Amino acid sequence: MNPADKVDRPRKNGFQPAFYDKDEINQLLACVKGTLIETPVMLAAFYGLRRSEAVGLRWDAIDFQQNTITIQHTVIACRLNGKYEVIARDTTKTKSSRRTLPLAAPIRKYLLNTILDSPAPSARAFLILSSAHSI
């Protein structure tokens, strides 16, 4: 007889999501306005994107004619062999994470203004760039 059979397994606590209300979202967006993280925070707040999805967005994922945004790339940062690495993938966390969403009017306007305020991006360029024009 195995003595472990008499032990009750610990129960896994269910995930309890927490959501920002309208005032908290507005306060958050006001705090990041004009910073390098404004675009990813805005996209994450509006669409509920994971950090890797927001950072992985490329300009070719935005269809201004069809007014859609397609989530199909991810970018993560990690330490490999003691070295900081940025890994870009043409996949999402799960198959169902790969999706096309409507491009909401405020986000469309924001992205169009972003294009007007900077040099024309290539289609494969990432939306989110550091001041050094890298991910």
SVG drawing of the C-alpha trace seen along z (x, -y; Angstrom):
<svg xmlns="http://www.w3.org/2000/svg" viewBox="-16 -64 41 66">
<polyline fill="none" stroke="black" stroke-width="0.4" points="0.0,0.0 1.3,-3.5 1.0,-5.9 0.5,-8.8 -2.9,-7.3 -4.2,-8.5 -3.1,-12.1 -5.6,-14.6 -4.1,-16.4 -4.1,-20.2 -6.7,-21.9 -5.7,-24.3 -7.1,-27.7 -9.2,-28.9 -8.1,-32.0 -10.0,-35.1 -9.4,-37.8 -9.5,-41.4 -10.6,-44.1 -10.0,-47.8 -13.1,-50.0 -13.5,-52.9 -11.9,-55.4 -8.9,-53.2 -8.4,-52.6 -8.5,-56.4 -6.1,-57.0 -3.7,-54.3 -3.9,-55.7 -3.2,-59.3 -0.1,-58.0 1.4,-56.4 0.5,-59.1 3.6,-60.1 5.7,-57.3 7.2,-54.3 4.6,-52.1 1.6,-54.1 0.8,-52.0 1.1,-48.5 -0.8,-49.6 -3.6,-51.1 -3.9,-48.0 -3.8,-45.7 -6.4,-47.7 -8.8,-48.0 -8.4,-44.5 -7.3,-42.5 -4.1,-41.5 -1.3,-39.6 1.9,-41.6 3.6,-39.3 0.7,-39.9 0.7,-43.7 4.5,-43.8 4.3,-41.3 1.9,-43.4 3.3,-44.3 2.0,-47.0 0.8,-44.3 -1.6,-43.1 -3.5,-46.3 -6.0,-46.5 -7.2,-50.1 -9.5,-49.2 -11.3,-46.4 -10.9,-48.0 -9.4,-44.9 -6.4,-44.0 -5.1,-40.5 -3.3,-38.9 -0.8,-36.4 2.7,-37.2 4.3,-37.3 7.4,-38.7 8.9,-37.7 12.0,-38.7 13.9,-36.2 17.3,-35.2 19.0,-32.4 22.4,-31.2 22.6,-34.3 22.1,-36.6 19.0,-38.8 17.2,-37.7 14.2,-38.9 12.3,-36.2 9.8,-37.0 7.6,-34.3 5.0,-34.0 2.7,-32.1 0.5,-32.9 0.2,-31.1 -2.6,-28.9 -4.4,-28.4 -7.5,-30.2 -5.3,-33.2 -4.7,-33.8 -7.7,-36.0 -8.9,-39.0 -10.6,-41.8 -12.5,-44.9 -10.3,-48.0 -12.2,-50.4 -12.4,-54.0 -10.3,-55.5 -7.5,-52.9 -7.7,-53.4 -7.3,-57.2 -4.4,-56.7 -2.5,-54.4 -3.0,-56.7 -1.7,-59.6 1.3,-57.4 2.0,-56.8 1.8,-60.6 4.1,-61.5 6.9,-59.1 8.7,-57.9 6.6,-55.5 6.9,-52.0 7.5,-48.9 4.6,-46.4 6.7,-43.9 7.9,-46.5 6.6,-46.1 4.2,-48.7 6.0,-48.8 9.6,-50.1 12.0,-51.4 13.7,-54.8 16.5,-52.8 13.9,-51.6 14.2,-48.0 11.7,-45.8"/>
</svg>
